[in-house]
Amino acid sequence: MSSVSYAARDSVTMFRRNLKRAIRYPSVVVTIVMMPVLFLLLFNYAFGGALGAGIQGSQASQGDDVDSLAYIDYVAPGIILMTVATGCIGAALSVCMDMTEGIVNRFRTMSISRASFLTGHVLGNLVQTVLGTVVVTGVALAIGFRPNATALEWLAVLGLLTVLALALTWLSAGMGLVAKTVESASNLPMPITFLPFLGSAIVPTDSMPAGLRWFADHQPFTPINETLRGLLMGTDIGNSGWIALAWCTAIGLIGYLWSKSAFKRGVRN
């Protein structure tokens, strides 16, 4: 059996280990999923009337079609994006727990691929994030979200969210490796989870003050969100799709290289 086959086999074993741990200790997964659901309900029922009226008024003044601007249809893609961003917390927590509880030292004495440790964590968290995204999307559909995407566009949405989840999971794994405690590991990814709010997830960026608008227009989650909303609701995407893929690739590459380097330093120590 080649070294690649050994690494693949060990990665599958680590993947199963992380899924079993998630099943035995579901509190983290439930908490990560419930936060986007609560935000979805809050913005739709508590703030949706005022925010939706403001968006409709702005669009109407520009001569756009107001009938397609139900606020749930505007905000749901942003909350789905937030679900993916929130899911990365689980990777930081699980990696940090293994690093601080000593199980990695046990793995060092075993004849297993060192790459399988991080690969198993990343794949396990990716599955949990996808399932959480399905749950939040189901809740959005239940409360009135009505996308008009075709089957091909739904596949594109799934692909974009999977690529983003993979990129953010690698980045969060690096955070978990450098964190000294589980508590700090849960806090480090928090800025990522709130970046969608500082983009076009809740309101259009043109309603923001000049400085904040500049930041919102140039941060990663705005083109990703615009691409997601365009695929689901048929709004104009422009060049956001290519920009979104470029951001996902850059984040994933940085996260992978950082995690690989941090893990090697941690193992040597």
Helices and strands as residue ranges (DSSP letters): H 3-24, H 27-41, I 42-46, H 48-61, G 66-68, H 71-101, H 103-108, H 115-142, H 151-178, H 182-187, H 190-194, G 195-198, G 205-207, H 210-218, H 221-233, H 240-268
